Amino acid sequence: MNEKTIDLNLNTILDGAVQEKFEEEMEAVLKNIHDPNTDPSKARKVVIEFKISSDSRRETLKTEVTAKHSIIGKEPVTATLLTGEDSKGVHAKELKSGAKDQTYFDESGEVLDDAGQPVEKKSNVTSIEKKALYK
């Protein structure tokens, strides 16, 4: 069996700096994985690079260690905007209902227009419940 000739330990080389750099980069990767705005299934990377250069007699080596990570960008968010132009200028608002000029109910049951604004109640509209009561 070959005798071990390289006595370097990643945990202790540079007084533990390699381990510290790894932990810092790994923390950034883990935070990115747990960010609800990123895709958790995509791969991230932690790269530890040793840059080694020798003196002219090949007796001493200068070692530089860098650590870096690559993470996943945040998922894009999208919206549909309604736009138009009149004598006052160009207008734009976010479409909330799913279709132009369509009303919808919010979580509390209030009727909102396509931009999420409350719909003005008209007095000549009778609710189904009132009709049923007066029959």
C-alpha positions, 0 to 999 in steps of 0.5 A, spaced: 500 500 500 502 506 498 504 511 503 500 518 504 505 523 502 500 529 502 499 532 508 493 537 507 487 537 511 481 542 508 479 543 515 485 546 518 489 549 512 489 556 512 487 556 519 480 553 517 479 559 512 477 554 507 471 551 511 469 558 513 469 560 506 465 554 504 460 555 510 459 562 508 457 560 500 453 554 503 449 559 507 447 563 501 445 557 497 441 554 502 437 561 503 436 561 496 433 554 496 428 556 501 426 563 498 419 561 496 420 566 489 425 561 487 425 554 483 427 549 489 428 543 484 434 547 480 441 546 481 445 551 485 453 550 486 458 552 491 465 552 488 472 552 492 478 554 487 485 553 489 490 557 485 497 555 486 503 558 484 510 556 485 517 559 486 522 559 481 526 553 485 519 549 485 520 549 493 514 553 496 507 554 493 503 560 494 496 558 495 490 562 494 483 560 496 477 563 493 469 560 494 463 562 490 456 560 489 451 560 483 444 561 485 437 561 482 434 567 480 427 569 483 421 567 479 418 572 474 412 575 476 407 577 471 401 581 470 396 583 464 395 591 463 389 594 460 391 600 456 387 606 452 388 613 450 383 618 450 383 626 450 386 626 457 392 622 455 394 615 455 391 610 461 394 604 464 391 599 470 392 592 472 387 587 470 385 583 476 379 580 473 382 575 468 378 579 462 377 586 460 370 589 463 369 583 467 367 584 474 369 579 480 368 577 487 373 578 492 375 574 498 370 578 502 364 577 497 365 584 494 363 586 487 369 589 484 371 591 476 376 588 472 381 593 475 379 591 482 375 597 484 369 596 488 363 597 483 358 602 484 351 599 487 345 601 483 339 602 486 334 599 481 338 592 481 334 587 486 338 581 489 335 574 488 334 573 496 330 579 496 326 577 490 325 570 493 322 573 500 317 578 496 314 572 492 
